[in-house]
């Protein structure tokens, strides 16, 4: 009633699928640069971004101590707030990913 797949296409547990959308698996029309990133790659990119924020805050703090006239105090404060917030968000995301994994393994 809801399916648009003809019964003749269904054979056992295999169904022939038509790739009508360029994002479908096996569709060669979309270049690989435009493919969406995997969850793992997004996670690693986010961790690298958190690391960059931490390094920038550390660099500005050291620069403010060594040469106070070269760095404005509010720049150091903003960099530290960004680093703190990005670390907090990353920690929360990782905690939720781990909790989700535990929930999935407990469903077995």
Order of alpha helices (4+ residues) and beta strands (2+ residues): beta-beta-alpha-alpha
